[in-house]
């Protein structure tokens, strides 16, 4: 039965962990380039050098004895985000939306004190949330301001857009929407909603939470059928440009829409997960094959984004899309 299931998934164009690890990551991502994206501070500086908008850096804490400096670093800021520089999967991220005297408030409304933030930062520095458990650095950023278009679709936090980029071409996209249970974080494993997005139009296709299909946001009750991501062309172009920025052939670009500054990059990932296929109800394999079949890679990110819009739109008859639609109609 397991063998039959694996064959069925392959026939639907679904890429599994082994194929991702050996057929994409090992083949297209030189290991010496990993630090460019595994280290969020390096990614931020790289993006700034390339003229790409990123959240403002408010402070850095590198050593345990610097934890005592947190009070002064945070004093001028009512809102901020604390991140482990080498964290992954949203682990260790602390979002503060309000600062009132000695209390700091999370998106859920829960309050914490400075001593709890200091303890959290100390844990990050010790490697609690880093890849491989190695000592880490803490990065404090400005809080992104929610674009009004998402006000009915995200709860207690800022949604982000994950775009899979293969050899410089955006091939699949997903909007990750925060929920009450995800504590304001756009992380699917923590309860955020994943919404598959049509590469051709930026419109919502299909949504899941905890791997199960849903039609509306669990907190706001807003249905996803009317959702369209604005600035879609710009977002695709920014994602495509990450190929030149990093040299990685297979990556996940995480972007946000800030109310005041528009599209910006918040993170890049050399080992993007595969849940995006569930959110899109479509497999990555046919899209990977289409790019691998190209004789040359267009040097212009804008033209690569335009190619993807044309070839990977929802109404284009990609084999995996057709098969999955048929499967979804089965009794």
Secondary structure, DSSP 8 states (H G I E B T S, - for coil): -HHHHHHHHHHTT---HHIIIIIIIHHHS-GGGTHHHHSHHHHHHHHHHTT-----EEEEE-SGGGGGGHHHHHHT-SSEEEEETTB-TTTT-EEE-EEETTEEE-TTS-EEEHHHHHHHHHHHHTTTTBGGG----EEEE----B-GGGTTT--SS--EEEEEEETTEEEEEEEEE--TTTTT---GGGT-EEEEE-TTT-BEEEEEETTEEESB-TTT--BGGG-B-SSHHHHHHHHHHHHHHH--SEEEEEEEEETTTEEEEEEEETT--SHHHHHHTS-SHHHHHHHHT-SS--S-HHHHHHHHHHHS-TTS--HHHHHHHHHHT--
